[in-house]
């Protein structure tokens, strides 16, 4: 998916060892359709060469305010006109100070002052003491107040051998932030709670009863909600998926585990989206030891009890969140999904056909509310998730 198609990004590199991460970022951003114009400070060229950045971006790299490749010698003006964003990564202590005080003594700092309405995003990268220095914190606060988006920094091991805040975000995290920047912030300030993936019900210490849910739809919705400006908590059954960047993931194994986790979080949420494929029943007589085959071939007798209904219980909370349910059916989707919406007492229910959607990369969603139903086109799950988030924002009261 070309999530950055038609986006022209002015990528600024300043001096720092984190420059090495930007090579991978450029390649990944281009894979998503971005056009990258690279501008480097003189200090940045000591960490990665302009030749490398030109080879990766496929475009000329700019170093000098007096570059005669620009006919009018105004690269600081020409580069930002028509650009969708200026993205400074890594942003050194020195360069953040320049931004805070409006200094313009090289091409990159000058184009940041001359940028007009072009958005500016900054990914700091420095030693922990430099990041925590009062002057740096004052400068960061100032550029935030000036409308600059600050991405990171992260905590962890640093090139100097110390550990702490100041690491630049990883390439995939920078890319997630850039993609999110261009998404409408329709859930800004909202707290969203989402369940995803399968639950597993124990039979014995080795065996479980589970289902084929991959968690892909729930994880895509978590990503889309975070992109839309929400604070997202994802309660997930066992999947092989990494948590979307910026999303808090809590793990749950069984339906009872997931129910407890959801009820503990629900009162603090504005929106609850119940995507997980939760087991309807659990085994009551779980064996403490592995069940063995018998000579007679007799299968063990399992006793079942019904699991709690997570969505219905959240929907009944007196001051609970606005609820969205999911129904994965194999037949009679319109009939069964609408009946489920009414039975659960939720304002919006999303239906799809399990045989088409489970473990697939794309899906066709049908939205059910009190006015009827609307079918979204078959599309990649992240696109479907973004459309769903917009639909939720349009339907929420107030």
C-alpha positions as CSV (number, residue, x, y, z in Angstrom):
1,X,0.0,0.0,0.0
2,X,1.3,3.4,-1.0
3,X,0.4,5.2,2.2
4,X,2.8,8.1,1.4
5,X,1.9,8.3,-2.3
6,X,2.2,11.9,-3.7
7,X,3.9,13.0,-0.5
8,X,7.1,15.0,-1.0
9,X,9.2,15.1,2.1
10,X,12.3,17.3,2.7
11,X,14.5,15.1,4.8
12,X,17.1,17.0,6.9
13,X,20.0,15.2,8.5
14,X,22.1,16.8,11.2
15,X,25.3,15.5,12.9
16,X,24.8,12.3,14.9
17,X,25.5,8.6,14.8
18,X,21.8,8.0,14.3
19,X,22.3,9.1,10.7
20,X,22.9,5.4,9.9
21,X,19.2,4.6,10.7
22,X,18.0,7.1,8.1
23,X,19.3,4.9,5.2
24,X,16.7,2.3,6.0
25,X,14.0,4.9,6.7
26,X,14.5,6.4,3.2
27,X,14.1,3.1,1.5
28,X,11.0,2.2,3.5
29,X,9.4,5.6,2.9
30,X,9.9,5.2,-0.8
31,X,8.3,1.8,-0.7
32,X,5.2,3.6,0.6
33,X,5.4,6.1,-2.3
34,X,7.2,9.1,-0.7
35,X,9.4,11.4,-2.8
36,X,12.4,12.3,-0.6
37,X,14.6,15.4,-1.1
38,X,17.6,15.1,1.2
39,X,19.3,18.2,2.8
40,X,22.4,17.5,5.0
41,X,24.4,19.7,7.3
42,X,28.2,19.6,7.1
43,X,28.3,17.7,10.4
44,X,25.9,15.0,9.0
45,X,28.4,14.2,6.2
46,X,30.8,13.0,8.8
47,X,28.4,10.2,9.7
48,X,26.9,9.2,6.3
49,X,27.9,10.3,2.9
50,X,25.8,12.4,0.5
51,X,26.6,9.7,-2.1
52,X,24.8,7.1,0.0
53,X,21.8,9.4,0.5
54,X,21.6,10.2,-3.2
55,X,21.8,6.6,-4.2
56,X,19.0,5.7,-1.8
57,X,16.7,8.7,-2.5
58,X,17.4,8.7,-6.3
59,X,17.5,12.5,-6.1
60,X,20.2,15.1,-5.7
61,X,21.4,15.8,-2.2
62,X,21.6,19.4,-1.1
63,X,24.4,20.6,1.2
64,X,25.0,24.3,0.4
65,X,22.8,27.4,0.5
66,X,24.7,28.6,-2.6
67,X,24.1,25.4,-4.6
68,X,24.2,26.5,-8.3
69,X,22.1,23.5,-9.4
70,X,19.2,25.7,-8.3
71,X,18.8,28.3,-11.0
72,X,18.0,31.2,-8.7
73,X,20.3,30.1,-5.9
74,X,17.3,29.9,-3.5
75,X,17.3,26.3,-2.5
76,X,16.1,27.4,0.9
77,X,12.9,28.6,-0.8
78,X,12.4,26.2,-3.6
79,X,12.8,23.0,-1.6
80,X,10.0,23.8,0.8
81,X,7.4,25.1,-1.7
82,X,5.1,22.3,-2.6
83,X,6.6,20.0,0.1
84,X,4.2,18.2,2.3
85,X,6.5,18.1,5.3
86,X,10.1,18.8,6.5
87,X,11.4,15.9,8.5
88,X,14.6,16.4,10.6
89,X,16.1,13.1,11.6
90,X,18.4,13.0,13.4
91,X,17.9,16.4,15.0
92,X,21.0,17.3,17.1
93,X,21.1,19.4,20.3
94,X,22.7,22.2,18.3
95,X,20.1,22.1,15.6
96,X,17.1,22.1,18.0
97,X,18.7,25.2,19.6
98,X,18.9,26.8,16.1
99,X,15.2,26.1,15.5
100,X,14.2,27.6,18.9
101,X,16.1,30.8,18.2
102,X,15.4,31.2,14.5
103,X,19.1,30.9,13.5
104,X,19.7,30.5,9.8
105,X,23.4,29.9,9.1
106,X,23.3,27.0,6.7
107,X,20.9,25.6,4.1
108,X,18.9,23.3,6.5
109,X,18.3,25.9,9.2
110,X,17.5,28.6,6.7
111,X,14.9,26.5,4.9
112,X,13.3,25.7,8.3
113,X,13.0,29.5,8.9
114,X,11.7,30.1,5.4
115,X,9.3,27.1,5.3
116,X,6.1,29.1,5.4
117,X,3.1,26.8,6.2
118,X,5.1,23.6,5.5
119,X,4.8,21.3,8.6
120,X,8.0,20.6,10.5
121,X,8.7,17.3,12.3
122,X,11.8,16.7,14.4
123,X,13.3,13.5,15.7
124,X,15.8,14.3,18.4
125,X,19.0,12.2,18.8
126,X,21.6,12.9,21.4
127,X,23.3,11.8,24.6
128,X,21.0,11.5,27.7
129,X,22.7,14.4,29.5
130,X,22.4,16.6,26.5
131,X,18.7,15.7,26.1
132,X,18.0,16.4,29.8
133,X,20.0,19.6,30.0
134,X,17.7,22.5,31.0
135,X,18.6,24.5,27.9
136,X,17.6,21.6,25.6
137,X,14.4,21.2,27.4
138,X,13.6,24.9,27.1
139,X,14.4,24.8,23.4
140,X,12.2,21.7,22.9
141,X,9.3,23.4,24.8
142,X,9.8,26.5,22.6
143,X,9.7,24.7,19.2
144,X,6.7,22.7,20.4
145,X,4.9,26.0,21.2
146,X,5.9,27.1,17.7
147,X,4.0,24.1,16.2
148,X,6.9,21.7,15.6
149,X,6.0,18.0,16.0
150,X,8.5,16.2,18.3
151,X,8.9,12.5,17.6
152,X,10.5,10.7,20.5
153,X,13.2,10.4,21.7
154,X,13.3,6.8,23.0
155,X,15.2,5.4,25.9
156,X,17.9,2.7,25.8
157,X,21.5,2.0,25.0
158,X,23.4,4.9,23.4
159,X,26.4,4.9,21.2
160,X,28.5,6.6,23.9
161,X,27.9,3.5,26.2
162,X,25.4,5.2,28.5
163,X,21.7,4.3,28.9
164,X,18.8,6.7,29.0
165,X,16.6,9.1,27.0
166,X,17.9,10.6,23.8
167,X,17.9,7.7,21.3
168,X,16.4,8.5,18.0
169,X,13.3,6.4,17.1
170,X,13.9,3.3,15.0
171,X,13.3,3.5,11.2
172,X,9.9,1.6,11.5
173,X,8.9,3.9,14.3
174,X,9.8,7.1,12.4
175,X,7.8,5.7,9.4
176,X,4.8,5.0,11.6
177,X,5.0,8.5,12.9
178,X,5.2,10.0,9.4
179,X,2.3,8.0,8.1
180,X,0.2,8.9,11.2
181,X,1.0,12.6,10.8
182,X,-1.0,12.6,7.5
183,X,-4.0,10.8,8.9
184,X,-7.0,13.0,10.1
185,X,-7.0,13.3,13.9
186,X,-10.7,12.4,14.2
187,X,-10.2,10.7,17.6
188,X,-7.8,13.3,19.1
189,X,-7.9,13.1,22.9
190,X,-10.0,10.0,23.0
191,X,-9.1,6.8,24.9
192,X,-9.8,3.7,22.9
193,X,-9.9,0.1,24.3
194,X,-9.6,-2.7,21.7
195,X,-9.6,-6.5,22.0
196,X,-8.0,-8.6,19.3
197,X,-6.9,-12.1,18.4
198,X,-8.1,-15.5,19.6
199,X,-8.6,-16.7,23.1
200,X,-7.3,-20.2,24.2
201,X,-9.2,-22.4,26.6
202,X,-7.1,-25.1,28.4
203,X,-7.9,-28.8,28.2
204,X,-4.8,-29.9,30.0
205,X,-1.2,-28.4,30.4
206,X,-0.5,-29.1,26.7
207,X,-3.8,-28.8,24.8
208,X,-6.1,-25.9,24.2
209,X,-9.3,-25.1,22.3
210,X,-8.8,-22.0,20.2
211,X,-9.7,-20.6,16.8
212,X,-8.1,-19.3,13.5
213,X,-8.2,-15.6,14.3
214,X,-4.9,-14.0,13.4
215,X,-5.5,-10.7,15.2
216,X,-4.8,-8.7,12.0
217,X,-8.1,-6.8,11.9
218,X,-7.9,-5.8,15.6
219,X,-4.3,-4.8,15.3
220,X,-5.1,-2.7,12.2
221,X,-7.9,-1.0,14.1
222,X,-5.5,-0.2,17.0
223,X,-3.0,1.3,14.5
224,X,-5.7,3.3,12.8
225,X,-7.1,4.6,16.1
226,X,-3.6,5.7,17.2
227,X,-3.1,7.4,13.9
228,X,-6.4,9.2,14.4
229,X,-5.0,10.8,17.6
230,X,-6.4,8.4,20.2
231,X,-4.6,6.9,23.3
232,X,-5.0,3.2,22.5
233,X,-4.9,0.1,24.8
234,X,-5.0,-3.2,23.0
235,X,-5.9,-6.4,24.9
236,X,-4.7,-9.3,22.8
237,X,-4.9,-13.0,22.7
238,X,-1.9,-15.0,21.5
239,X,-0.7,-13.8,18.0
240,X,2.6,-13.5,16.2
241,X,1.9,-9.8,15.5
242,X,4.0,-7.0,17.0
243,X,2.0,-4.3,18.8
244,X,1.4,-1.3,16.6
245,X,3.8,1.5,17.4
246,X,2.5,3.8,20.2
247,X,-0.1,1.3,21.3
248,X,-0.1,-0.2,24.8
249,X,-0.7,-4.0,24.5
250,X,-1.9,-6.2,27.4
251,X,-1.9,-9.9,26.9
252,X,-4.8,-12.2,27.8
253,X,-4.9,-16.0,27.2
254,X,-8.4,-17.2,28.1
255,X,-11.8,-15.6,27.8
256,X,-11.9,-15.1,31.5
257,X,-8.5,-13.4,31.4
258,X,-9.7,-11.1,28.6
259,X,-12.9,-10.3,30.5
260,X,-11.0,-9.4,33.6
261,X,-8.6,-7.2,31.7
262,X,-11.3,-5.4,29.8
263,X,-13.4,-4.7,32.8
264,X,-10.4,-3.3,34.6
265,X,-9.8,-0.9,31.7
266,X,-13.3,-0.1,30.5
267,X,-14.2,2.6,32.9
268,X,-11.3,4.7,31.7
269,X,-12.1,4.4,28.0
270,X,-14.2,6.6,25.7
271,X,-14.6,3.9,23.1
272,X,-14.6,0.1,23.3
273,X,-14.1,-1.9,20.1
274,X,-14.6,-5.7,20.7
275,X,-12.8,-7.3,17.8
276,X,-11.3,-10.4,19.5
277,X,-12.6,-13.9,18.6
278,X,-13.5,-14.9,22.1
279,X,-14.4,-18.5,22.9
280,X,-18.1,-19.0,23.8
281,X,-17.3,-21.9,26.1
282,X,-14.5,-23.0,28.4
283,X,-13.5,-26.5,29.7
284,X,-14.6,-26.9,33.4
285,X,-12.8,-30.2,34.1
286,X,-9.3,-29.1,33.0
287,X,-6.8,-31.9,33.7
288,X,-3.7,-31.1,35.8
289,X,-1.7,-33.6,33.8
290,X,-1.5,-34.4,30.1
291,X,-4.4,-36.6,29.0
292,X,-3.2,-39.9,27.6
293,X,-4.6,-42.1,24.9
294,X,-6.4,-45.2,26.1
295,X,-6.2,-48.7,24.5
296,X,-10.0,-48.5,23.9
297,X,-9.6,-45.2,21.9
298,X,-12.2,-43.6,24.2
299,X,-12.0,-39.8,23.9
300,X,-11.9,-37.9,27.2
301,X,-15.2,-36.5,28.4
302,X,-15.0,-32.7,28.6
303,X,-17.4,-30.6,30.5
304,X,-18.1,-27.0,29.3
305,X,-19.4,-23.8,30.8
306,X,-20.4,-20.6,29.0
307,X,-17.9,-17.8,29.1
308,X,-19.0,-14.3,30.1
309,X,-20.1,-12.0,27.3
310,X,-17.4,-9.2,27.3
311,X,-19.1,-6.9,24.9
312,X,-22.5,-7.1,26.5
313,X,-21.0,-6.6,30.0
314,X,-19.2,-3.4,28.9
315,X,-22.3,-2.2,27.1
316,X,-24.3,-2.5,30.3
317,X,-21.9,-0.3,32.4
318,X,-23.7,2.7,33.6
319,X,-21.0,5.1,32.6
320,X,-19.2,2.9,30.2
321,X,-17.6,3.6,26.8
322,X,-19.3,3.9,23.4
323,X,-19.3,0.3,22.2
324,X,-18.5,-1.3,18.8
325,X,-19.0,-5.0,18.3
326,X,-17.8,-7.5,15.7
327,X,-19.6,-10.4,14.2
328,X,-17.7,-13.0,12.1
329,X,-20.3,-15.2,10.4
330,X,-20.2,-18.0,7.8
331,X,-23.7,-17.5,6.5
332,X,-26.7,-15.1,6.8
333,X,-24.5,-12.2,7.7
334,X,-27.1,-9.5,7.5
335,X,-29.6,-11.3,9.6
336,X,-27.2,-12.7,12.2
337,X,-25.2,-9.5,12.6
338,X,-28.1,-7.2,13.1
339,X,-29.7,-9.6,15.6
340,X,-26.4,-9.6,17.5
341,X,-26.2,-5.8,17.5
342,X,-29.7,-5.6,19.1
343,X,-28.9,-8.4,21.5
344,X,-25.7,-6.9,22.7
345,X,-27.2,-3.4,22.9
346,X,-24.5,-1.6,21.0
347,X,-24.8,1.4,18.6
348,X,-22.5,0.0,16.0
349,X,-21.7,-3.6,15.0
350,X,-19.2,-4.6,12.2
351,X,-19.8,-7.8,10.3
352,X,-17.8,-9.9,7.9
353,X,-17.6,-13.4,6.6
354,X,-15.2,-15.5,8.6
355,X,-14.2,-17.8,5.7
356,X,-13.0,-14.7,3.7
357,X,-11.5,-12.6,6.5
358,X,-9.8,-14.9,9.0
359,X,-6.0,-14.7,8.5
360,X,-6.4,-12.8,5.3
361,X,-4.8,-9.5,4.4
362,X,-8.0,-7.9,3.2
363,X,-11.6,-7.8,4.2
364,X,-15.1,-6.6,3.3
365,X,-16.8,-5.0,6.3
366,X,-20.5,-4.3,6.8
367,X,-21.5,-1.6,9.3
368,X,-24.7,-2.1,11.2
369,X,-26.4,0.7,13.2
370,X,-29.9,1.8,14.0
371,X,-30.4,3.2,10.5
372,X,-29.5,0.0,8.7
373,X,-26.4,-1.3,7.2
374,X,-23.6,-0.1,4.9
375,X,-21.0,-2.3,3.1
376,X,-17.5,-1.1,2.7
377,X,-15.5,-2.3,-0.3
378,X,-13.1,-5.2,0.0
379,X,-9.7,-3.7,0.8
380,X,-6.5,-4.2,2.8
381,X,-7.4,-4.4,6.5
382,X,-5.5,-1.2,7.5
383,X,-7.5,0.7,4.9
384,X,-10.7,-0.9,6.2
385,X,-9.7,0.0,9.8
386,X,-9.1,3.7,8.9
387,X,-12.6,3.8,7.3
388,X,-14.1,2.2,10.4
389,X,-12.4,4.7,12.7
390,X,-13.8,7.6,10.6
391,X,-17.3,5.9,10.8
392,X,-17.0,5.7,14.6
393,X,-16.0,9.3,14.9
394,X,-19.0,10.4,12.8
395,X,-21.4,8.3,14.9
396,X,-20.1,9.2,18.4
397,X,-22.3,11.6,20.3
398,X,-21.0,15.0,21.2
